[in-house]
Amino acid sequence: MNQYRNIINLVIWAAAAAFAAFRIGTSASFMLGLIEGLMVLIAAFVAHKTLDLLIPPARQNDEQKD
């Protein structure tokens, strides 16, 4: 399950970065494009944290049981 989580995280961040770069490059005003790109990256961060809630990362057991 951790493998799927990593793949989904990679897809989320790659799509957000590509869309943010597209918005910055195609906007009429550079500052407006920067703000829209930042909003897309914030939405990707929220999606990343939501994914952590839906598919929690595997816990490492620090205590050794004998």
Residue pairs with C-beta under 8 A, 6 or more apart in sequence:
1 55
1 58
2 57
2 58
4 55
5 51
5 55
5 57
8 51
8 55
9 48
9 51
12 44
12 47
12 48
12 51
13 44
13 48
15 44
16 40
16 41
16 43
16 44
16 47
17 41
17 44
19 40
20 36
20 37
20 38
20 40
20 41
21 37
23 33
23 36
23 37
23 40
24 30
24 33
24 34
24 36
24 37
25 33
26 33
27 33
27 36
